[in-house]
Amino acid sequence: MPNYGRVATLGLTPADGLGLVDGRIVNPDGTRSPIVHQYDRHPALLQAVHARWGQGYPARRRERPRTSGDRLNRLRESLRRRLPELR
């Protein structure tokens, strides 16, 4: 299905092609989609959408504080899922 129809998926769309008019996201082709997915991948869009629609909800931060031990544990768990079990 073509992107920017009823649903716009913006995760991999370059930010310079997107715009805002009256707090609504404008697609690179100039249209507006009723449903916008992955707008939170673009900080400017996330801030604008939250300012228009998210009143009363706390702003969400995408990044989590991580420690070096957390990265090592995540890598270890990832490898365990992918490697065959030794018997």
C-alpha positions as CSV (number, residue, x, y, z in Angstrom):
1,M,0.0,0.0,0.0
2,P,1.3,3.5,-0.7
3,N,2.5,5.6,2.2
4,Y,0.8,8.9,3.0
5,G,-2.6,7.6,2.2
6,R,-5.0,7.0,5.0
7,V,-2.1,6.1,7.2
8,A,1.3,7.9,7.1
9,T,4.3,6.0,8.5
10,L,7.0,8.6,9.2
11,G,9.7,6.5,10.9
12,L,12.1,6.5,7.9
13,T,10.8,9.7,6.2
14,P,13.5,12.5,6.2
15,A,12.5,15.4,8.5
16,D,13.1,18.0,5.8
17,G,10.2,16.7,3.8
18,L,7.7,17.0,6.6
19,G,5.9,20.1,7.7
20,L,3.4,21.5,10.3
21,V,0.3,23.6,9.6
22,D,-2.0,24.5,12.4
23,G,-0.3,21.8,14.6
24,R,-1.1,19.1,12.0
25,I,1.6,17.1,10.2
26,V,1.9,17.7,6.4
27,N,3.3,14.9,4.4
28,P,6.1,15.4,1.8
29,D,3.6,15.3,-1.0
30,G,1.6,18.1,0.6
31,T,-1.3,16.0,1.8
32,R,-2.5,15.3,5.4
33,S,-3.1,11.8,6.6
34,P,-5.8,11.1,9.2
35,I,-3.6,8.6,11.0
36,V,0.1,9.3,11.6
37,H,2.4,6.5,12.8
38,Q,5.9,6.9,14.2
39,Y,5.8,10.7,14.4
40,D,7.7,10.4,17.6
41,R,10.8,9.6,15.7
42,H,11.1,13.3,14.8
43,P,11.5,15.5,17.9
44,A,10.0,18.6,16.4
45,L,6.9,16.7,15.4
46,L,6.6,15.0,18.7
47,Q,6.8,18.3,20.5
48,A,4.2,19.9,18.2
49,V,1.7,17.0,18.4
50,H,2.1,16.9,22.2
51,A,1.5,20.6,22.5
52,R,-1.7,20.3,20.4
53,W,-3.2,17.0,21.5
54,G,-1.3,15.9,24.7
55,Q,-2.5,18.4,27.2
56,G,-3.0,16.7,30.5
57,Y,-0.6,14.0,29.7
58,P,3.0,14.0,30.7
59,A,5.6,14.5,28.0
60,R,7.3,11.2,27.1
61,R,11.0,11.0,26.7
62,R,12.3,8.4,24.2
63,E,15.7,7.8,25.7
64,R,16.2,5.9,28.9
65,P,19.3,6.3,31.1
66,R,21.4,3.2,30.7
67,T,24.5,1.9,32.4
68,S,27.3,0.0,30.9
69,G,26.1,-3.1,32.8
70,D,22.7,-2.7,31.3
71,R,24.2,-2.9,27.8
72,L,26.2,-5.9,28.6
73,N,23.0,-7.7,30.0
74,R,21.0,-6.8,26.9
75,L,23.8,-8.1,24.7
76,R,24.0,-11.3,26.7
77,E,20.2,-11.9,26.6
78,S,20.1,-11.1,22.9
79,L,22.8,-13.7,22.2
80,R,21.1,-16.3,24.4
81,R,17.9,-15.9,22.3
82,R,19.8,-16.4,19.1
83,L,22.2,-19.2,19.9
84,P,21.1,-22.8,20.0
85,E,20.9,-24.3,23.4
86,L,23.8,-26.5,24.3
87,R,22.9,-30.0,25.5
